[in-house]
Amino acid sequence: MDGVKKTTVFERKDSIEIETFEGKTDTSSIRWVSDCEYILQKIHPKNIEEKKAITMKILTSSKNSYTFEFGIVGSDQKQRGTVFKIAGSR
């Protein structure tokens, strides 16, 4: 696998995602485009970069994980990641 492993912990509730990454917690709104694709928009962006919406597309899924592709809306540059359900979550 290429690249660097990064870990983000997040919880989704209705149309909100609360994410903690590298010690910082942010809240984003979620707008579902289809069953497998949604747009994340930070609710309180701190700079111009954080104002950019992120597109998330679920590529494959299993019982406790899914692989996704993400990038800034309108950009051709995409990255991939995998989400794993952690103990204690529903």
Phi and psi restraints in degrees (range 20) as a CNS / XPLOR table:
assign (resid 1 and name C) (resid 2 and name N)
       (resid 2 and name CA) (resid 2 and name C) 1.0 -82.9 20.0 2
assign (resid 2 and name N) (resid 2 and name CA)
       (resid 2 and name C) (resid 3 and name N) 1.0 162.6 20.0 2
assign (resid 2 and name C) (resid 3 and name N)
       (resid 3 and name CA) (resid 3 and name C) 1.0 89.3 20.0 2
assign (resid 3 and name N) (resid 3 and name CA)
       (resid 3 and name C) (resid 4 and name N) 1.0 -167.9 20.0 2
assign (resid 3 and name C) (resid 4 and name N)
       (resid 4 and name CA) (resid 4 and name C) 1.0 -115.0 20.0 2
assign (resid 4 and name N) (resid 4 and name CA)
       (resid 4 and name C) (resid 5 and name N) 1.0 138.3 20.0 2
assign (resid 4 and name C) (resid 5 and name N)
       (resid 5 and name CA) (resid 5 and name C) 1.0 -79.3 20.0 2
assign (resid 5 and name N) (resid 5 and name CA)
       (resid 5 and name C) (resid 6 and name N) 1.0 125.7 20.0 2
assign (resid 5 and name C) (resid 6 and name N)
       (resid 6 and name CA) (resid 6 and name C) 1.0 -123.1 20.0 2
assign (resid 6 and name N) (resid 6 and name CA)
       (resid 6 and name C) (resid 7 and name N) 1.0 146.3 20.0 2
assign (resid 6 and name C) (resid 7 and name N)
       (resid 7 and name CA) (resid 7 and name C) 1.0 -121.4 20.0 2
assign (resid 7 and name N) (resid 7 and name CA)
       (resid 7 and name C) (resid 8 and name N) 1.0 130.6 20.0 2
assign (resid 7 and name C) (resid 8 and name N)
       (resid 8 and name CA) (resid 8 and name C) 1.0 -124.8 20.0 2
assign (resid 8 and name N) (resid 8 and name CA)
       (resid 8 and name C) (resid 9 and name N) 1.0 137.4 20.0 2
assign (resid 8 and name C) (resid 9 and name N)
       (resid 9 and name CA) (resid 9 and name C) 1.0 -108.9 20.0 2
assign (resid 9 and name N) (resid 9 and name CA)
       (resid 9 and name C) (resid 10 and name N) 1.0 129.4 20.0 2
assign (resid 9 and name C) (resid 10 and name N)
       (resid 10 and name CA) (resid 10 and name C) 1.0 -142.4 20.0 2
assign (resid 10 and name N) (resid 10 and name CA)
       (resid 10 and name C) (resid 11 and name N) 1.0 157.3 20.0 2
assign (resid 10 and name C) (resid 11 and name N)
       (resid 11 and name CA) (resid 11 and name C) 1.0 -133.9 20.0 2
assign (resid 11 and name N) (resid 11 and name CA)
       (resid 11 and name C) (resid 12 and name N) 1.0 133.1 20.0 2
assign (resid 11 and name C) (resid 12 and name N)
       (resid 12 and name CA) (resid 12 and name C) 1.0 -106.2 20.0 2
assign (resid 12 and name N) (resid 12 and name CA)
       (resid 12 and name C) (resid 13 and name N) 1.0 135.9 20.0 2
assign (resid 12 and name C) (resid 13 and name N)
       (resid 13 and name CA) (resid 13 and name C) 1.0 -136.6 20.0 2
assign (resid 13 and name N) (resid 13 and name CA)
       (resid 13 and name C) (resid 14 and name N) 1.0 113.0 20.0 2
assign (resid 13 and name C) (resid 14 and name N)
       (resid 14 and name CA) (resid 14 and name C) 1.0 54.1 20.0 2
assign (resid 14 and name N) (resid 14 and name CA)
       (resid 14 and name C) (resid 15 and name N) 1.0 -114.0 20.0 2
assign (resid 14 and name C) (resid 15 and name N)
       (resid 15 and name CA) (resid 15 and name C) 1.0 -105.6 20.0 2
assign (resid 15 and name N) (resid 15 and name CA)
       (resid 15 and name C) (resid 16 and name N) 1.0 23.9 20.0 2
assign (resid 15 and name C) (resid 16 and name N)
       (resid 16 and name CA) (resid 16 and name C) 1.0 -125.3 20.0 2
assign (resid 16 and name N) (resid 16 and name CA)
       (resid 16 and name C) (resid 17 and name N) 1.0 141.3 20.0 2
assign (resid 16 and name C) (resid 17 and name N)
       (resid 17 and name CA) (resid 17 and name C) 1.0 -124.8 20.0 2
assign (resid 17 and name N) (resid 17 and name CA)
       (resid 17 and name C) (resid 18 and name N) 1.0 124.8 20.0 2
assign (resid 17 and name C) (resid 18 and name N)
       (resid 18 and name CA) (resid 18 and name C) 1.0 -105.1 20.0 2
assign (resid 18 and name N) (resid 18 and name CA)
       (resid 18 and name C) (resid 19 and name N) 1.0 120.0 20.0 2
assign (resid 18 and name C) (resid 19 and name N)
       (resid 19 and name CA) (resid 19 and name C) 1.0 -124.0 20.0 2
assign (resid 19 and name N) (resid 19 and name CA)
       (resid 19 and name C) (resid 20 and name N) 1.0 136.6 20.0 2
assign (resid 19 and name C) (resid 20 and name N)
       (resid 20 and name CA) (resid 20 and name C) 1.0 -118.5 20.0 2
assign (resid 20 and name N) (resid 20 and name CA)
       (resid 20 and name C) (resid 21 and name N) 1.0 121.3 20.0 2
assign (resid 20 and name C) (resid 21 and name N)
       (resid 21 and name CA) (resid 21 and name C) 1.0 -138.3 20.0 2
assign (resid 21 and name N) (resid 21 and name CA)
       (resid 21 and name C) (resid 22 and name N) 1.0 124.7 20.0 2
assign (resid 21 and name C) (resid 22 and name N)
       (resid 22 and name CA) (resid 22 and name C) 1.0 50.1 20.0 2
assign (resid 22 and name N) (resid 22 and name CA)
       (resid 22 and name C) (resid 23 and name N) 1.0 44.7 20.0 2
assign (resid 22 and name C) (resid 23 and name N)
       (resid 23 and name CA) (resid 23 and name C) 1.0 81.4 20.0 2
assign (resid 23 and name N) (resid 23 and name CA)
       (resid 23 and name C) (resid 24 and name N) 1.0 -1.8 20.0 2
assign (resid 23 and name C) (resid 24 and name N)
       (resid 24 and name CA) (resid 24 and name C) 1.0 -110.4 20.0 2
assign (resid 24 and name N) (resid 24 and name CA)
       (resid 24 and name C) (resid 25 and name N) 1.0 135.7 20.0 2
assign (resid 24 and name C) (resid 25 and name N)
       (resid 25 and name CA) (resid 25 and name C) 1.0 -110.1 20.0 2
assign (resid 25 and name N) (resid 25 and name CA)
       (resid 25 and name C) (resid 26 and name N) 1.0 131.0 20.0 2
assign (resid 25 and name C) (resid 26 and name N)
       (resid 26 and name CA) (resid 26 and name C) 1.0 -132.9 20.0 2
assign (resid 26 and name N) (resid 26 and name CA)
       (resid 26 and name C) (resid 27 and name N) 1.0 156.5 20.0 2
assign (resid 26 and name C) (resid 27 and name N)
       (resid 27 and name CA) (resid 27 and name C) 1.0 -118.8 20.0 2
assign (resid 27 and name N) (resid 27 and name CA)
       (resid 27 and name C) (resid 28 and name N) 1.0 133.9 20.0 2
assign (resid 27 and name C) (resid 28 and name N)
       (resid 28 and name CA) (resid 28 and name C) 1.0 -126.9 20.0 2
assign (resid 28 and name N) (resid 28 and name CA)
       (resid 28 and name C) (resid 29 and name N) 1.0 150.8 20.0 2
assign (resid 28 and name C) (resid 29 and name N)
       (resid 29 and name CA) (resid 29 and name C) 1.0 -86.4 20.0 2
assign (resid 29 and name N) (resid 29 and name CA)
       (resid 29 and name C) (resid 30 and name N) 1.0 151.5 20.0 2
assign (resid 29 and name C) (resid 30 and name N)
       (resid 30 and name CA) (resid 30 and name C) 1.0 -117.3 20.0 2
assign (resid 30 and name N) (resid 30 and name CA)
       (resid 30 and name C) (resid 31 and name N) 1.0 129.6 20.0 2
assign (resid 30 and name C) (resid 31 and name N)
       (resid 31 and name CA) (resid 31 and name C) 1.0 -124.4 20.0 2
assign (resid 31 and name N) (resid 31 and name CA)
       (resid 31 and name C) (resid 32 and name N) 1.0 111.6 20.0 2
assign (resid 31 and name C) (resid 32 and name N)
       (resid 32 and name CA) (resid 32 and name C) 1.0 -75.7 20.0 2
assign (resid 32 and name N) (resid 32 and name CA)
       (resid 32 and name C) (resid 33 and name N) 1.0 128.8 20.0 2
assign (resid 32 and name C) (resid 33 and name N)
       (resid 33 and name CA) (resid 33 and name C) 1.0 -93.1 20.0 2
assign (resid 33 and name N) (resid 33 and name CA)
       (resid 33 and name C) (resid 34 and name N) 1.0 -36.5 20.0 2
assign (resid 33 and name C) (resid 34 and name N)
       (resid 34 and name CA) (resid 34 and name C) 1.0 -153.4 20.0 2
assign (resid 34 and name N) (resid 34 and name CA)
       (resid 34 and name C) (resid 35 and name N) 1.0 -176.3 20.0 2
assign (resid 34 and name C) (resid 35 and name N)
       (resid 35 and name CA) (resid 35 and name C) 1.0 -61.1 20.0 2
assign (resid 35 and name N) (resid 35 and name CA)
       (resid 35 and name C) (resid 36 and name N) 1.0 -23.7 20.0 2
assign (resid 35 and name C) (resid 36 and name N)
       (resid 36 and name CA) (resid 36 and name C) 1.0 -121.6 20.0 2
assign (resid 36 and name N) (resid 36 and name CA)
       (resid 36 and name C) (resid 37 and name N) 1.0 8.5 20.0 2
assign (resid 36 and name C) (resid 37 and name N)
       (resid 37 and name CA) (resid 37 and name C) 1.0 -142.0 20.0 2
assign (resid 37 and name N) (resid 37 and name CA)
       (resid 37 and name C) (resid 38 and name N) 1.0 135.2 20.0 2
assign (resid 37 and name C) (resid 38 and name N)
       (resid 38 and name CA) (resid 38 and name C) 1.0 -144.8 20.0 2
assign (resid 38 and name N) (resid 38 and name CA)
       (resid 38 and name C) (resid 39 and name N) 1.0 164.1 20.0 2
assign (resid 38 and name C) (resid 39 and name N)
       (resid 39 and name CA) (resid 39 and name C) 1.0 -114.2 20.0 2
assign (resid 39 and name N) (resid 39 and name CA)
       (resid 39 and name C) (resid 40 and name N) 1.0 130.4 20.0 2
assign (resid 39 and name C) (resid 40 and name N)
       (resid 40 and name CA) (resid 40 and name C) 1.0 -102.9 20.0 2
assign (resid 40 and name N) (resid 40 and name CA)
       (resid 40 and name C) (resid 41 and name N) 1.0 134.2 20.0 2
assign (resid 40 and name C) (resid 41 and name N)
       (resid 41 and name CA) (resid 41 and name C) 1.0 -134.9 20.0 2
assign (resid 41 and name N) (resid 41 and name CA)
       (resid 41 and name C) (resid 42 and name N) 1.0 119.8 20.0 2
assign (resid 41 and name C) (resid 42 and name N)
       (resid 42 and name CA) (resid 42 and name C) 1.0 -60.8 20.0 2
assign (resid 42 and name N) (resid 42 and name CA)
       (resid 42 and name C) (resid 43 and name N) 1.0 136.7 20.0 2
assign (resid 42 and name C) (resid 43 and name N)
       (resid 43 and name CA) (resid 43 and name C) 1.0 -77.5 20.0 2
assign (resid 43 and name N) (resid 43 and name CA)
       (resid 43 and name C) (resid 44 and name N) 1.0 -36.8 20.0 2
assign (resid 43 and name C) (resid 44 and name N)
       (resid 44 and name CA) (resid 44 and name C) 1.0 -126.6 20.0 2
assign (resid 44 and name N) (resid 44 and name CA)
       (resid 44 and name C) (resid 45 and name N) 1.0 71.5 20.0 2
assign (resid 44 and name C) (resid 45 and name N)
       (resid 45 and name CA) (resid 45 and name C) 1.0 -64.0 20.0 2
assign (resid 45 and name N) (resid 45 and name CA)
       (resid 45 and name C) (resid 46 and name N) 1.0 142.9 20.0 2
assign (resid 45 and name C) (resid 46 and name N)
       (resid 46 and name CA) (resid 46 and name C) 1.0 -98.4 20.0 2
assign (resid 46 and name N) (resid 46 and name CA)
       (resid 46 and name C) (resid 47 and name N) 1.0 -12.2 20.0 2
assign (resid 46 and name C) (resid 47 and name N)
       (resid 47 and name CA) (resid 47 and name C) 1.0 -157.2 20.0 2
assign (resid 47 and name N) (resid 47 and name CA)
       (resid 47 and name C) (resid 48 and name N) 1.0 178.1 20.0 2
assign (resid 47 and name C) (resid 48 and name N)
       (resid 48 and name CA) (resid 48 and name C) 1.0 -62.9 20.0 2
assign (resid 48 and name N) (resid 48 and name CA)
       (resid 48 and name C) (resid 49 and name N) 1.0 -38.2 20.0 2
assign (resid 48 and name C) (resid 49 and name N)
       (resid 49 and name CA) (resid 49 and name C) 1.0 -61.0 20.0 2
assign (resid 49 and name N) (resid 49 and name CA)
       (resid 49 and name C) (resid 50 and name N) 1.0 -41.1 20.0 2
assign (resid 49 and name C) (resid 50 and name N)
       (resid 50 and name CA) (resid 50 and name C) 1.0 -72.4 20.0 2
assign (resid 50 and name N) (resid 50 and name CA)
       (resid 50 and name C) (resid 51 and name N) 1.0 -15.7 20.0 2
assign (resid 50 and name C) (resid 51 and name N)
       (resid 51 and name CA) (resid 51 and name C) 1.0 -74.7 20.0 2
assign (resid 51 and name N) (resid 51 and name CA)
       (resid 51 and name C) (resid 52 and name N) 1.0 -17.1 20.0 2
assign (resid 51 and name C) (resid 52 and name N)
       (resid 52 and name CA) (resid 52 and name C) 1.0 -74.3 20.0 2
assign (resid 52 and name N) (resid 52 and name CA)
       (resid 52 and name C) (resid 53 and name N) 1.0 130.1 20.0 2
assign (resid 52 and name C) (resid 53 and name N)
       (resid 53 and name CA) (resid 53 and name C) 1.0 -73.5 20.0 2
assign (resid 53 and name N) (resid 53 and name CA)
       (resid 53 and name C) (resid 54 and name N) 1.0 150.3 20.0 2
assign (resid 53 and name C) (resid 54 and name N)
       (resid 54 and name CA) (resid 54 and name C) 1.0 -114.1 20.0 2
assign (resid 54 and name N) (resid 54 and name CA)
       (resid 54 and name C) (resid 55 and name N) 1.0 131.4 20.0 2
assign (resid 54 and name C) (resid 55 and name N)
       (resid 55 and name CA) (resid 55 and name C) 1.0 -95.5 20.0 2
assign (resid 55 and name N) (resid 55 and name CA)
       (resid 55 and name C) (resid 56 and name N) 1.0 134.4 20.0 2
assign (resid 55 and name C) (resid 56 and name N)
       (resid 56 and name CA) (resid 56 and name C) 1.0 -122.8 20.0 2
assign (resid 56 and name N) (resid 56 and name CA)
       (resid 56 and name C) (resid 57 and name N) 1.0 129.6 20.0 2
assign (resid 56 and name C) (resid 57 and name N)
       (resid 57 and name CA) (resid 57 and name C) 1.0 -129.8 20.0 2
assign (resid 57 and name N) (resid 57 and name CA)
       (resid 57 and name C) (resid 58 and name N) 1.0 119.8 20.0 2
assign (resid 57 and name C) (resid 58 and name N)
       (resid 58 and name CA) (resid 58 and name C) 1.0 -78.6 20.0 2
assign (resid 58 and name N) (resid 58 and name CA)
       (resid 58 and name C) (resid 59 and name N) 1.0 123.7 20.0 2
assign (resid 58 and name C) (resid 59 and name N)
       (resid 59 and name CA) (resid 59 and name C) 1.0 -96.1 20.0 2
assign (resid 59 and name N) (resid 59 and name CA)
       (resid 59 and name C) (resid 60 and name N) 1.0 -45.7 20.0 2
assign (resid 59 and name C) (resid 60 and name N)
       (resid 60 and name CA) (resid 60 and name C) 1.0 -143.7 20.0 2
assign (resid 60 and name N) (resid 60 and name CA)
       (resid 60 and name C) (resid 61 and name N) 1.0 155.2 20.0 2
assign (resid 60 and name C) (resid 61 and name N)
       (resid 61 and name CA) (resid 61 and name C) 1.0 -142.6 20.0 2
assign (resid 61 and name N) (resid 61 and name CA)
       (resid 61 and name C) (resid 62 and name N) 1.0 156.9 20.0 2
assign (resid 61 and name C) (resid 62 and name N)
       (resid 62 and name CA) (resid 62 and name C) 1.0 -138.6 20.0 2
assign (resid 62 and name N) (resid 62 and name CA)
       (resid 62 and name C) (resid 63 and name N) 1.0 -171.5 20.0 2
assign (resid 62 and name C) (resid 63 and name N)
       (resid 63 and name CA) (resid 63 and name C) 1.0 -56.4 20.0 2
assign (resid 63 and name N) (resid 63 and name CA)
       (resid 63 and name C) (resid 64 and name N) 1.0 -45.5 20.0 2
assign (resid 63 and name C) (resid 64 and name N)
       (resid 64 and name CA) (resid 64 and name C) 1.0 -123.3 20.0 2
assign (resid 64 and name N) (resid 64 and name CA)
       (resid 64 and name C) (resid 65 and name N) 1.0 17.4 20.0 2
assign (resid 64 and name C) (resid 65 and name N)
       (resid 65 and name CA) (resid 65 and name C) 1.0 -158.3 20.0 2
assign (resid 65 and name N) (resid 65 and name CA)
       (resid 65 and name C) (resid 66 and name N) 1.0 165.2 20.0 2
assign (resid 65 and name C) (resid 66 and name N)
       (resid 66 and name CA) (resid 66 and name C) 1.0 -151.4 20.0 2
assign (resid 66 and name N) (resid 66 and name CA)
       (resid 66 and name C) (resid 67 and name N) 1.0 151.3 20.0 2
assign (resid 66 and name C) (resid 67 and name N)
       (resid 67 and name CA) (resid 67 and name C) 1.0 -102.0 20.0 2
assign (resid 67 and name N) (resid 67 and name CA)
       (resid 67 and name C) (resid 68 and name N) 1.0 138.0 20.0 2
assign (resid 67 and name C) (resid 68 and name N)
       (resid 68 and name CA) (resid 68 and name C) 1.0 -137.8 20.0 2
assign (resid 68 and name N) (resid 68 and name CA)
       (resid 68 and name C) (resid 69 and name N) 1.0 163.6 20.0 2
assign (resid 68 and name C) (resid 69 and name N)
       (resid 69 and name CA) (resid 69 and name C) 1.0 -121.3 20.0 2
assign (resid 69 and name N) (resid 69 and name CA)
       (resid 69 and name C) (resid 70 and name N) 1.0 140.2 20.0 2
assign (resid 69 and name C) (resid 70 and name N)
       (resid 70 and name CA) (resid 70 and name C) 1.0 -144.8 20.0 2
assign (resid 70 and name N) (resid 70 and name CA)
       (resid 70 and name C) (resid 71 and name N) 1.0 157.6 20.0 2
assign (resid 70 and name C) (resid 71 and name N)
       (resid 71 and name CA) (resid 71 and name C) 1.0 -176.8 20.0 2
assign (resid 71 and name N) (resid 71 and name CA)
       (resid 71 and name C) (resid 72 and name N) 1.0 171.9 20.0 2
assign (resid 71 and name C) (resid 72 and name N)
       (resid 72 and name CA) (resid 72 and name C) 1.0 -70.4 20.0 2
assign (resid 72 and name N) (resid 72 and name CA)
       (resid 72 and name C) (resid 73 and name N) 1.0 135.6 20.0 2
assign (resid 72 and name C) (resid 73 and name N)
       (resid 73 and name CA) (resid 73 and name C) 1.0 -54.9 20.0 2
assign (resid 73 and name N) (resid 73 and name CA)
       (resid 73 and name C) (resid 74 and name N) 1.0 130.0 20.0 2
assign (resid 73 and name C) (resid 74 and name N)
       (resid 74 and name CA) (resid 74 and name C) 1.0 91.1 20.0 2
assign (resid 74 and name N) (resid 74 and name CA)
       (resid 74 and name C) (resid 75 and name N) 1.0 -9.5 20.0 2
assign (resid 74 and name C) (resid 75 and name N)
       (resid 75 and name CA) (resid 75 and name C) 1.0 -98.1 20.0 2
assign (resid 75 and name N) (resid 75 and name CA)
       (resid 75 and name C) (resid 76 and name N) 1.0 146.1 20.0 2
assign (resid 75 and name C) (resid 76 and name N)
       (resid 76 and name CA) (resid 76 and name C) 1.0 -83.7 20.0 2
assign (resid 76 and name N) (resid 76 and name CA)
       (resid 76 and name C) (resid 77 and name N) 1.0 -14.1 20.0 2
assign (resid 76 and name C) (resid 77 and name N)
       (resid 77 and name CA) (resid 77 and name C) 1.0 -76.7 20.0 2
assign (resid 77 and name N) (resid 77 and name CA)
       (resid 77 and name C) (resid 78 and name N) 1.0 123.4 20.0 2
assign (resid 77 and name C) (resid 78 and name N)
       (resid 78 and name CA) (resid 78 and name C) 1.0 -128.4 20.0 2
assign (resid 78 and name N) (resid 78 and name CA)
       (resid 78 and name C) (resid 79 and name N) 1.0 152.4 20.0 2
assign (resid 78 and name C) (resid 79 and name N)
       (resid 79 and name CA) (resid 79 and name C) 1.0 -125.8 20.0 2
assign (resid 79 and name N) (resid 79 and name CA)
       (resid 79 and name C) (resid 80 and name N) 1.0 163.3 20.0 2
assign (resid 79 and name C) (resid 80 and name N)
       (resid 80 and name CA) (resid 80 and name C) 1.0 -122.8 20.0 2
assign (resid 80 and name N) (resid 80 and name CA)
       (resid 80 and name C) (resid 81 and name N) 1.0 154.5 20.0 2
assign (resid 80 and name C) (resid 81 and name N)
       (resid 81 and name CA) (resid 81 and name C) 1.0 -154.7 20.0 2
assign (resid 81 and name N) (resid 81 and name CA)
       (resid 81 and name C) (resid 82 and name N) 1.0 174.2 20.0 2
assign (resid 81 and name C) (resid 82 and name N)
       (resid 82 and name CA) (resid 82 and name C) 1.0 -131.5 20.0 2
assign (resid 82 and name N) (resid 82 and name CA)
       (resid 82 and name C) (resid 83 and name N) 1.0 135.3 20.0 2
assign (resid 82 and name C) (resid 83 and name N)
       (resid 83 and name CA) (resid 83 and name C) 1.0 -104.7 20.0 2
assign (resid 83 and name N) (resid 83 and name CA)
       (resid 83 and name C) (resid 84 and name N) 1.0 134.5 20.0 2
assign (resid 83 and name C) (resid 84 and name N)
       (resid 84 and name CA) (resid 84 and name C) 1.0 -121.2 20.0 2
assign (resid 84 and name N) (resid 84 and name CA)
       (resid 84 and name C) (resid 85 and name N) 1.0 132.0 20.0 2
assign (resid 84 and name C) (resid 85 and name N)
       (resid 85 and name CA) (resid 85 and name C) 1.0 -70.1 20.0 2
assign (resid 85 and name N) (resid 85 and name CA)
       (resid 85 and name C) (resid 86 and name N) 1.0 132.5 20.0 2
assign (resid 85 and name C) (resid 86 and name N)
       (resid 86 and name CA) (resid 86 and name C) 1.0 -101.9 20.0 2
assign (resid 86 and name N) (resid 86 and name CA)
       (resid 86 and name C) (resid 87 and name N) 1.0 158.5 20.0 2
assign (resid 86 and name C) (resid 87 and name N)
       (resid 87 and name CA) (resid 87 and name C) 1.0 -56.6 20.0 2
assign (resid 87 and name N) (resid 87 and name CA)
       (resid 87 and name C) (resid 88 and name N) 1.0 142.1 20.0 2
assign (resid 87 and name C) (resid 88 and name N)
       (resid 88 and name CA) (resid 88 and name C) 1.0 92.0 20.0 2
assign (resid 88 and name N) (resid 88 and name CA)
       (resid 88 and name C) (resid 89 and name N) 1.0 -12.3 20.0 2
assign (resid 88 and name C) (resid 89 and name N)
       (resid 89 and name CA) (resid 89 and name C) 1.0 -93.9 20.0 2
assign (resid 89 and name N) (resid 89 and name CA)
       (resid 89 and name C) (resid 90 and name N) 1.0 157.8 20.0 2
